[in-house]
Structure formats: C-alpha cells, structure tokens
Amino acid sequence: MIQVVDIGYPQIYQLTDTIDLYEDYIVTPIFDLDIEKLFASSVSGIIISHGSLLPNSSPYERALESIKEIIKSPIPILGIGLGHHLIGQSCGAQVATTQYYNDVVDISILDSESPLFNRLPEEISMVVDSALSTSIPSDFILLATSDSNINESMKHRNKAIYGVQFLPERSGNLGALIIENFV
C-alpha cells in the first residue's frame, strides 16, 4: 500500500490513477496526517504530492514541519514537485522562486543506475509546473538535471528518499514508469 500525502494538489487524481496501475494506495491531506499511525502502518512507500503552497506562508511552514517528521521514517519516500522542494528544504536545501514553467522539459538523467530511473533512456521529456527551485542538500546526490533547473531529481545518500521537480503522473508512459519504479 502506498500512502499519498496530498499537499493540496488539484490534479491528485492523475497521481492516484497512475499509482493505481501498480499498487493500492490511500490519500491523506497533509494537515490530517497522523505521523505515529503512518509509522505504525503497513505502507510500503510514501509519495508526497505536488501542490500550490507558497514558501514563507503559514500553510507552507506547517507542511514543512510535517515533512520533517515524515522523512524520519524508514519507509521509502518520493516527493513530486512541491513535495520535492519540501523534502529538500527539510534537509537543509535552499528553495528559491524562479521563472514559472508549465511546459515539457528535456531532462538528462545523470545516474541511470538509480532504481528510480531503471529502464529509462538517458534523456527524457517531462512536464514541469513550478516556479520554485531547490538546491541539493548535503546528504543528497543529484540524479537528473535540465536547462531550466539544475535539480530535477535527487536521492538521499543513505536512505530511500527521492525527489523529482517534474510531474511524472502528467508525463505519459515514461513518467508512469518512474512511478512504477518507485512503487
């Protein structure tokens, strides 16, 4: 079972429809999530959704505090879009506002050995819908990059914590393969 943490993502159904191809899931809004129950549950992975919270806002800060607790889990984690930024910031990265992108972006995979990018070509095209950029925390390695954003994907050095800037659930078959690889 995959726990989807919804950060107010209007297209959450696209993410859950993609996950549903490979695994059962449960969706919980971030502010309704009980961390102790999550850690005691039998979920095999946690996916933190995209969303539209703005940095330095009260809801963003509340979400960030929840993410700091979630990443303490031994359960594999994938942050998508805003989830990627929140994971990065909770681990010491800097998040900055950048030019807004809502387009297909060509992404170079730097670590094709990563389980997240198994069976994918070295260049992929993915949908990006964001105006944020995240530096790479010191405990993470860069997995993928693009001309529009250096940190398109990252992984914790010692834990199964991943982040992707792009939206695999809106990026066709290759995006679905990334979700399958995580699941």
C-alpha positions as CSV (number, residue, x, y, z in Angstrom):
1,M,0.0,0.0,0.0
2,I,1.3,3.5,-0.9
3,Q,0.5,6.4,1.3
4,V,-0.1,9.5,-0.8
5,V,0.4,12.8,1.2
6,D,-1.7,15.4,-0.6
7,I,-0.4,18.9,-0.3
8,G,-3.5,20.4,-2.0
9,Y,-2.7,19.2,-5.5
10,P,-5.7,19.9,-7.8
11,Q,-4.7,17.0,-10.1
12,I,-4.2,14.5,-7.3
13,Y,-6.5,12.1,-9.3
14,Q,-3.8,11.9,-12.1
15,L,-1.2,10.9,-9.5
16,T,-3.5,8.3,-7.8
17,D,-4.7,6.9,-11.2
18,T,-1.0,6.3,-12.1
19,I,-0.2,4.7,-8.7
20,D,-3.3,2.6,-9.0
21,L,-1.9,0.9,-12.1
22,Y,0.8,-0.7,-9.8
23,E,-0.3,-0.7,-6.2
24,D,-3.2,0.1,-3.8
25,Y,-3.0,3.5,-2.2
26,I,-4.6,5.7,0.4
27,V,-4.6,9.5,0.2
28,T,-4.4,11.7,3.2
29,P,-4.3,15.5,3.2
30,I,-1.0,16.6,4.8
31,F,-2.7,18.5,7.6
32,D,-4.8,15.4,8.5
33,L,-1.8,13.0,8.6
34,D,-1.1,11.2,11.8
35,I,2.6,10.6,11.8
36,E,2.6,8.0,14.5
37,K,-0.1,6.0,12.7
38,L,1.8,6.3,9.5
39,F,4.9,4.9,11.0
40,A,3.0,2.0,12.6
41,S,1.1,1.2,9.4
42,S,2.0,-1.4,6.7
43,V,2.5,1.1,3.9
44,S,5.4,0.2,1.6
45,G,6.1,3.7,0.3
46,I,5.1,7.4,0.8
47,I,4.5,9.7,-2.1
48,I,4.3,13.4,-1.3
49,S,2.3,15.2,-4.0
50,H,2.8,18.5,-5.8
51,G,0.8,21.4,-4.6
52,S,0.5,25.2,-4.7
53,L,1.6,26.4,-1.3
54,L,3.9,29.4,-1.4
55,P,7.2,29.5,0.6
56,N,7.1,31.6,3.7
57,S,3.3,31.2,4.1
58,S,1.8,29.8,7.2
59,P,0.5,26.6,5.4
60,Y,3.9,26.0,3.7
61,E,5.6,26.3,7.1
62,R,3.1,23.8,8.6
63,A,3.6,21.4,5.7
64,L,7.4,21.7,6.1
65,E,7.2,20.7,9.8
66,S,5.1,17.6,8.8
67,I,7.7,16.7,6.1
68,K,10.5,16.9,8.6
69,E,8.7,14.3,10.6
70,I,7.8,12.1,7.6
71,I,11.4,11.8,6.4
72,K,12.4,10.3,9.8
73,S,10.5,7.2,8.6
74,P,12.4,4.1,7.3
75,I,9.7,3.8,4.6
76,P,10.8,4.8,1.1
77,I,9.7,8.3,0.1
78,L,9.2,10.1,-3.2
79,G,8.5,13.8,-3.3
80,I,7.0,15.2,-6.5
81,G,7.0,18.9,-7.4
82,L,6.3,20.8,-4.2
83,G,7.0,17.5,-2.3
84,H,10.5,17.6,-3.8
85,H,11.0,21.2,-2.6
86,L,9.7,20.4,0.9
87,I,12.0,17.4,1.2
88,G,14.9,19.4,0.1
89,Q,14.2,22.3,2.4
90,S,13.6,19.9,5.4
91,C,17.1,18.5,4.8
92,G,18.8,21.9,4.6
93,A,18.4,22.9,0.9
94,Q,17.6,26.4,-0.1
95,V,14.3,27.0,-2.0
96,A,14.1,29.9,-4.3
97,T,11.4,31.4,-6.6
98,T,12.3,31.1,-10.3
99,Q,10.7,31.7,-13.6
100,Y,7.4,29.9,-13.8
101,Y,7.4,26.8,-16.1
102,N,4.4,24.9,-17.2
103,D,5.7,23.0,-20.1
104,V,7.5,19.9,-21.2
105,V,11.2,20.0,-20.3
106,D,14.0,17.8,-21.6
107,I,15.8,16.2,-18.7
108,S,19.2,14.5,-18.6
109,I,19.5,11.5,-16.2
110,L,22.9,11.6,-14.6
111,D,22.6,8.4,-12.6
112,S,21.0,5.7,-14.8
113,E,21.8,3.1,-12.1
114,S,19.3,4.7,-9.8
115,P,16.3,2.5,-9.2
116,L,14.0,5.5,-9.8
117,F,15.2,5.7,-13.4
118,N,15.5,2.0,-14.2
119,R,14.6,1.1,-17.8
120,L,14.5,4.8,-18.9
121,P,16.7,6.4,-21.6
122,E,19.4,9.0,-20.6
123,E,17.2,11.8,-21.9
124,I,13.5,12.1,-21.1
125,S,10.8,14.7,-21.6
126,M,8.7,15.5,-18.5
127,V,6.0,18.1,-17.6
128,V,7.2,20.8,-15.2
129,D,4.7,23.0,-13.5
130,S,6.6,25.1,-10.9
131,A,8.1,28.5,-10.0
132,L,10.5,27.1,-7.4
133,S,14.0,25.7,-7.5
134,T,15.7,23.7,-4.8
135,S,19.4,23.4,-4.1
136,I,20.8,19.9,-3.3
137,P,21.1,19.1,0.4
138,S,24.5,17.9,1.6
139,D,23.2,14.4,2.3
140,F,21.7,14.0,-1.3
141,I,23.1,13.3,-4.7
142,L,21.9,14.8,-8.0
143,L,20.1,12.2,-10.2
144,A,18.8,14.4,-13.1
145,T,19.1,17.9,-14.4
146,S,17.7,20.2,-17.2
147,D,18.4,23.5,-18.8
148,S,15.6,25.1,-16.7
149,N,16.5,23.6,-13.3
150,I,19.8,22.1,-12.0
151,N,18.0,19.8,-9.5
152,E,15.4,17.9,-11.5
153,S,15.8,14.9,-9.3
154,M,17.8,13.9,-6.2
155,K,18.3,11.0,-3.8
156,H,19.4,10.8,-0.2
157,R,22.8,9.1,0.0
158,N,21.8,6.6,2.7
159,K,18.0,6.4,2.7
160,A,15.4,5.7,0.1
161,I,14.3,9.3,-0.1
162,Y,13.8,10.7,-3.6
163,G,12.6,13.9,-5.1
164,V,11.6,14.9,-8.6
165,Q,11.0,18.5,-9.7
166,F,8.8,17.4,-12.6
167,L,5.4,15.7,-12.6
168,P,5.7,12.1,-13.8
169,E,2.0,11.5,-13.4
170,R,1.4,14.1,-16.2
171,S,4.3,12.9,-18.4
172,G,3.0,9.9,-20.3
173,N,4.4,6.4,-20.3
174,L,8.0,7.3,-19.2
175,G,6.5,9.2,-16.2
176,A,4.3,6.2,-15.3
177,L,7.5,4.1,-15.4
178,I,9.1,6.3,-12.8
179,I,6.1,5.8,-10.6
180,E,6.2,2.1,-11.2
181,N,9.9,2.0,-10.4
182,F,9.3,3.8,-7.1
183,V,6.3,1.5,-6.2
